[in-house]
C-alpha cells in the first residue's frame, strides 16, 4: 500500500491546547496510576530504534481510558452528577467510566450490544456500572444510549470525540516526556483518535518538532482513510478490537489533521507477534490495540531506525484463551511448533516407525490424529497428522527431509 504522508498545519487554539492537558493532569492527579515509562534494551536491539514503553496496562482497569473518563466526570455540574452519565461502549471506556463514576458517587449507565461477551459485561458491572444490552451492533447500542440520554436527562460521555476526554488522555504524553525527555517520536494507536489527539497536543506544546505517528489495524483504517482522502473498506475480525472504529471522531479528526505527521497500518500477524513479543521480553500482557505501536515499529523498521521512540501500551484487557491462541500461533510462525500430515499404510507398526523418526531427530510429539474414513486415500491407507515441538524451524525441516528420504509423503500444514 502506498505510504502517503500527512502535512500538519498549525494547531488550532480553539480545538485543544497544552493548557487543557495540563489542567486535566492537575485535576486527575492522585486518582489514576502514574504508570512507569521504561527503556527496553531488547526491543531496541530488535527494531533498531531506541524504545521507551509507557505501561498504561497497569492502570486499575488495565487501560488509559480512565484518564479521559475521569477528567470528564470531574467537570460535571452538581446536577449532572446527581442525574448520572451514560455511554455506549463494550470495552475499556465502559470500565474506566464505571470505576471512577462509582468512586465519585456518579451513577453510570453503559449501553452494550447484545452480542457483547459476558466477561466484558461482568467486568463493567464489577466496577459499578449499570449495563443495558440493546441492539446487535455497536451503532444500535450507541443510538439507544443517545435516546436514553434524552429520556432520562443523563450526560453522555463519548469514548473519544470529546475535548475533556482527549485532554485527559493527553496526560499520558506529559508523563512520558517528563520521565524520558529524550523521546523525539511518539507512536500511538488510533481508534477514534482521542488518545493521539490529547497526546499529540501535549507533545507538540512541549517539543514542537517531535514526531507524531498514528497506528491503525489494516482492517479498520478509518482515520487513515479520512485524513488521506481515500476510500477504503473498513471491517473484519481484528485482534485490535480496541481500535476497531469504523467512524473516527469529528473533533479528533480536526485535531489530528493539524498535528499528526503520518498514520501507518499494521496487519494481523504483526499485531499477534507484537503481543507475544511483549509477553516474552517485557513479561507484560497487552491486548491487540496495546501492541499496535510495537507492531508498527516491527513492520516499518527503516522508518524508525535510530529514533528515540515512545510507545504506549494502552491496554491489557485480553481474553486468556485468545492470548493462549496468539502465543501458540506465534510459536508456529517462528517454527517452534509444526503440524505434519503424513500418508501411511494401515498396517501394524506403521505409526511406530514414523514415531521412531521423530525420536531420531529429537522432535517432541504433542498430538496425534489418525484419519481412516474421511480421506481420499485407498481403503488400506490412512493419514496421520502429528503436531510437534522443536528447537527451531530447521530441526523440523530436517525431520521432514528424513521422513521423505524414507519414502513417506509428508505435508507441512501452514498457518494462515
C-alpha positions in Angstrom: 0.0 0.0 0.0 1.3 3.4 -0.9 2.6 5.4 2.0 1.0 8.9 1.7 2.4 11.3 4.3 0.2 13.8 6.0 1.2 17.5 6.2 0.5 19.0 9.7 -0.8 22.6 9.8 -0.6 25.0 12.7 -2.5 23.7 15.7 -5.9 25.4 16.2 -6.1 27.1 19.6 -9.9 26.6 19.6 -9.6 22.8 19.5 -7.3 21.5 22.2 -4.3 23.1 23.9 -1.4 22.1 26.1 -3.1 24.1 28.9 -6.1 21.9 28.6 -4.0 18.8 29.1 -2.1 20.3 32.0 -5.4 21.2 33.5 -6.5 17.7 33.2 -3.3 16.4 34.8 -3.8 18.6 37.8 -7.5 17.5 38.0 -6.9 13.8 37.9 -3.6 13.7 39.9 -3.5 11.0 42.6 -6.7 9.4 41.2 -5.1 7.3 38.4 -1.9 5.3 38.4 1.2 7.2 37.3 2.4 4.4 35.2 6.1 3.9 34.5 7.9 4.8 31.3 10.8 2.3 30.9 13.5 1.9 28.3 13.6 -1.6 26.6 17.1 -2.7 25.7 16.0 -5.9 24.0 13.2 -4.4 21.9 15.5 -1.5 20.9 18.1 -4.1 19.7 15.4 -6.0 17.7 13.9 -2.9 16.0 16.9 -0.7 15.6 15.1 2.2 17.4 15.6 3.3 21.0 12.3 2.3 22.6 10.6 3.6 25.7 7.4 1.8 26.8 4.5 3.5 28.7 2.8 0.8 30.8 -0.8 2.0 30.7 -1.9 -1.6 31.0 -1.0 -1.2 34.7 -4.0 1.2 35.4 -6.6 -0.3 37.8 -8.9 -1.1 34.9 -5.8 -2.0 32.7 -6.3 0.8 30.2 -5.5 4.5 29.7 -9.3 5.2 29.2 -9.6 6.0 32.9 -7.8 9.3 32.4 -10.2 10.9 29.9 -13.3 9.4 31.6 -12.2 10.9 35.0 -11.4 14.3 33.6 -14.8 14.5 32.0 -16.5 13.3 35.2 -14.7 15.9 37.3 -16.1 18.8 35.2 -19.7 17.9 35.5 -22.1 20.2 37.4 -23.6 19.0 40.6 -26.9 18.5 38.9 -25.2 16.4 36.1 -23.5 14.3 38.8 -26.8 13.6 40.6 -28.6 12.6 37.4 -25.7 10.4 36.2 -23.8 9.7 33.0 -24.3 7.3 30.1 -22.0 5.9 27.4 -22.1 3.3 24.6 -19.1 1.0 25.0 -18.2 -2.6 25.1 -14.6 -2.1 26.1 -12.2 -0.1 28.2 -14.2 3.1 28.3 -17.0 1.3 29.9 -14.8 0.1 32.7 -13.0 3.3 33.2 -16.1 5.4 33.4 -17.9 2.9 35.6 -15.0 2.7 38.0 -14.4 6.4 38.5 -18.1 7.3 38.3 -18.9 4.8 41.1 -15.9 6.1 43.1 -17.2 9.7 42.8 -20.8 8.8 43.5 -22.0 9.4 40.0 -24.5 6.8 38.6 -23.1 5.3 35.4 -25.1 3.5 32.7 -23.4 1.7 29.9 -25.2 0.5 26.8 -23.7 -2.5 25.1 -24.7 -4.6 22.1 -26.4 -7.9 23.0 -23.5 -9.7 21.3 -21.0 -8.4 23.9 -19.0 -11.2 25.6 -20.3 -12.0 29.1 -16.8 -11.3 30.6 -16.9 -7.7 29.4 -20.4 -7.2 30.9 -19.3 -8.8 34.2 -16.1 -6.6 34.3 -18.1 -3.4 33.8 -20.7 -4.4 36.5 -17.9 -5.4 38.9 -16.7 -1.8 39.0 -20.1 -0.3 39.5 -21.6 0.3 36.0 -25.2 -0.5 35.2 -25.2 -2.4 31.9 -28.1 -2.1 29.4 -28.0 -4.6 26.5 -29.5 -3.2 23.3 -29.1 -4.0 19.6 -27.0 -6.4 17.7 -24.3 -3.9 16.7 -22.4 -1.0 18.4 -24.3 1.5 16.2 -27.6 0.3 17.6 -26.3 0.4 21.1 -25.0 3.9 20.5 -28.4 5.1 19.2 -30.1 3.7 22.2 -27.7 5.4 24.6 -28.4 8.7 22.9 -32.1 8.1 23.2 -31.7 7.3 27.0 -29.6 10.4 27.3 -32.6 12.5 26.2 -35.3 10.5 28.0 -33.5 10.4 31.4 -31.6 13.7 31.4 -28.3 11.9 31.6 -24.9 13.3 30.4 -23.3 11.4 27.5 -19.6 10.8 27.9 -18.2 9.9 24.5 -15.3 7.4 24.5 -13.1 9.7 22.3 -14.9 12.5 20.5 -14.9 14.9 23.4 -12.3 17.7 24.3 -12.4 16.8 28.1 -11.8 13.1 27.3 -9.0 13.8 24.8 -7.3 16.2 27.3 -7.4 13.5 29.9 -5.8 11.0 27.5 -3.1 13.6 26.7 -1.7 13.3 30.3 0.0 10.1 29.1 2.3 12.2 27.0 3.1 14.7 29.8 4.3 11.8 32.0 6.3 10.2 29.2 8.2 13.3 28.3 8.8 14.1 31.9 10.2 10.6 32.6 12.1 10.3 29.2 12.7 13.8 27.8 15.0 12.3 25.1 11.9 10.8 23.3 11.7 12.5 19.9 8.9 10.5 18.4 5.6 9.1 19.7 3.9 6.1 18.0 0.3 5.9 19.2 -2.6 3.6 18.3 -5.7 5.3 16.8 -9.2 4.1 17.0 -11.5 7.1 17.3 -8.4 9.3 17.8 -8.9 10.5 21.4 -5.5 9.2 22.7 -3.3 10.7 19.9 -5.3 13.9 19.8 -4.5 14.5 23.5 -1.0 13.1 23.5 -0.1 14.9 20.3 -1.4 18.2 21.5 0.6 17.9 24.7 3.8 16.7 23.0 3.7 19.4 20.3 3.3 22.0 23.0 6.3 20.7 24.9 8.5 19.7 21.9 7.2 21.4 18.7 9.5 19.2 16.5 8.5 15.8 18.0 7.4 13.2 15.5 3.8 12.0 15.8 2.9 8.7 14.1 -0.5 7.1 14.4 -1.1 3.4 14.0 -4.3 1.6 12.8 -5.2 -2.0 12.1 -5.3 -2.7 8.3 -8.9 -4.0 8.8 -10.0 -0.7 10.3 -8.2 2.1 8.5 -10.9 4.7 9.2 -8.8 7.7 10.4 -6.1 6.8 7.8 -8.6 6.9 5.0 -10.3 10.1 6.3 -7.1 12.1 6.6 -5.6 10.9 3.4 -8.9 11.3 1.5 -9.1 7.7 0.5 -12.0 5.3 0.0 -11.1 2.1 1.9 -13.1 -0.9 3.2 -13.4 -0.9 7.0 -14.4 -4.1 8.9 -13.3 -7.6 9.9 -12.3 -9.7 12.9 -9.2 -7.9 14.2 -7.2 -8.7 17.3 -7.1 -5.0 18.0 -10.8 -4.6 18.8 -9.9 -1.6 21.0 -9.1 0.4 17.9 -11.7 -1.2 15.6 -13.6 2.0 14.9 -15.4 2.5 11.6 -16.2 6.2 12.1 -13.5 8.4 13.6 -14.4 11.3 15.7 -15.3 14.7 14.1 -13.4 16.6 16.8 -10.5 14.3 16.9 -10.2 14.2 13.1 -9.8 18.0 13.1 -7.1 17.9 15.8 -5.1 15.1 14.1 -5.3 16.7 10.7 -3.4 19.6 12.2 -0.8 17.8 14.2 -0.1 14.3 13.1 2.9 13.5 10.8 1.6 10.3 9.4 -0.5 7.2 10.0 0.7 3.7 9.3 -1.2 0.4 9.1 -0.3 -3.0 10.6 -1.7 -6.4 9.7 -3.0 -9.1 12.0 0.2 -11.3 12.1 2.2 -8.2 13.1 -0.3 -7.5 16.0 -0.1 -11.1 17.1 3.7 -11.2 17.0 3.8 -7.9 19.0 1.5 -9.2 21.7 3.7 -12.3 22.0 6.9 -10.4 22.0 5.8 -8.0 24.8 4.9 -11.0 26.9 8.1 -12.9 26.2 10.5 -10.0 26.5 8.8 -7.5 28.8 6.8 -10.0 30.8 3.7 -7.8 30.3 0.2 -8.7 29.0 -1.3 -6.3 26.4 -4.4 -6.5 24.2 -4.1 -6.2 20.5 -4.6 -2.4 20.4 -1.9 -2.1 23.1 0.6 -3.8 20.9 -0.1 -1.8 17.8 2.8 0.7 18.4 5.3 -2.1 18.6 3.7 -3.8 15.6 4.3 -0.6 13.6 8.0 -0.5 14.6 8.4 -4.2 13.6 6.6 -3.6 10.3 8.3 -0.4 9.3 11.8 -0.7 10.9 13.6 1.5 8.4 11.3 4.4 9.2 12.1 4.4 12.9 15.7 3.3 12.9 17.8 5.4 15.2 14.9 7.4 16.6 14.0 7.7 20.3 10.5 6.3 20.2 7.9 6.3 22.8 5.2 3.6 22.6 2.0 3.4 24.7 0.9 0.0 25.9 -2.6 1.4 26.0 -4.4 -1.6 27.4 -4.1 -5.1 28.8 -7.6 -6.5 28.6 -7.3 -9.6 26.5 -9.2 -12.8 26.9 -7.0 -15.5 28.4 -8.0 -18.1 25.8 -7.4 -15.7 23.0 -4.0 -14.8 24.5 -3.1 -18.6 24.6 -4.1 -18.9 20.9 -1.9 -15.8 20.0 1.1 -17.3 21.8 0.8 -20.7 20.2 0.3 -19.2 16.7 3.4 -17.1 17.3 5.4 -20.3 18.1 4.0 -21.9 14.9 5.1 -18.9 12.8 8.6 -19.0 14.4 8.9 -22.7 13.5 8.9 -23.9 17.1 5.6 -25.7 16.6 4.7 -27.7 13.5 2.0 -29.9 12.2 2.9 -32.7 9.7 0.4 -34.6 7.5 1.8 -38.0 6.7 0.3 -40.7 4.5 0.7 -44.2 5.9 -0.4 -47.7 5.1 -2.9 -49.1 7.5 -0.9 -51.9 8.9 0.6 -52.8 12.3 3.7 -50.9 13.3 3.3 -48.2 10.6 2.8 -45.4 13.1 5.6 -46.8 15.3 8.1 -46.5 12.5 7.1 -42.8 12.0 7.5 -42.1 15.7 11.0 -43.6 15.6 11.9 -40.9 13.1 10.6 -38.2 15.4 12.8 -39.7 18.1 15.8 -39.8 15.8 15.6 -36.1 15.1 14.7 -35.3 18.7 11.4 -33.6 17.8 8.7 -33.8 20.6 5.3 -35.1 19.6 2.4 -33.1 21.2 -0.7 -34.5 19.5 -1.5 -37.3 17.0 -4.7 -37.6 14.8 -5.5 -40.7 12.8 -7.9 -40.4 9.8 -9.1 -43.6 8.1 -12.6 -42.8 6.9 -12.8 -39.2 5.7 -9.9 -39.4 3.3 -9.4 -39.7 -0.5 -6.8 -42.4 0.1 -7.5 -46.1 -0.8 -9.2 -48.2 1.9 -5.8 -49.5 3.1 -4.4 -46.0 3.5 -4.6 -43.5 6.4 -3.5 -40.1 7.2 -1.7 -39.2 10.4 -1.5 -35.6 11.5 1.2 -35.0 14.1 1.6 -31.8 16.0 5.1 -31.4 17.2 7.6 -29.1 19.0 11.2 -28.4 18.1 14.0 -26.1 19.0 13.6 -24.2 15.7 12.3 -24.4 12.2 15.4 -26.0 10.9 15.0 -29.0 13.2 11.5 -29.7 11.8 12.7 -29.3 8.3 15.4 -31.9 8.9 12.8 -34.3 10.2 10.6 -33.7 7.1 13.6 -34.4 4.8 14.4 -37.5 6.8 10.8 -38.8 6.5 10.7 -38.1 2.8 14.0 -39.9 2.4 12.3 -43.0 3.9 9.6 -42.8 1.3 6.8 -41.1 3.3 4.6 -38.5 1.7 4.8 -35.5 4.1 3.0 -32.1 4.0 3.6 -29.3 6.4 0.4 -27.6 7.5 1.0 -23.9 7.2 -0.5 -21.3 9.5 -2.8 -19.0 7.6 
